[in-house]
Amino acid sequence: MPTELREHTGRHYAVQFHYALPDDSWAVELSEAEPAPTAWTETPDAQSHLPGTAFLVAFVPDEDPELEPTVHIHSHDEHVIPYEIMRWFMELVADQVDRCRTAFEQEVPEPVE
């Protein structure tokens, strides 16, 4: 699962992408990143942080262009999301929407006249 990490004012955030088969959608998850295990410090190119439990999940349908992407809030606790992090997340979601719609358009055959 591809993951993007970002630090903002001393806190670390992660966006993770995976395919949600039951929803026929790509899931784009935002979480607060957690420190990687200390054993990883000796591994070259190891990530310093890993995704935590997602508190925002955007579902981007890729099977039906009529379905709208949606954002779900998954949290029992209150999370304060800095504007820059929310903007970064939504830009990644918008990019995923564009990729899915472009792929769908390329798969649909042109009507024969």
Order of alpha helices (4+ residues) and beta strands (2+ residues): beta-beta-beta-beta-beta-beta-beta-alpha
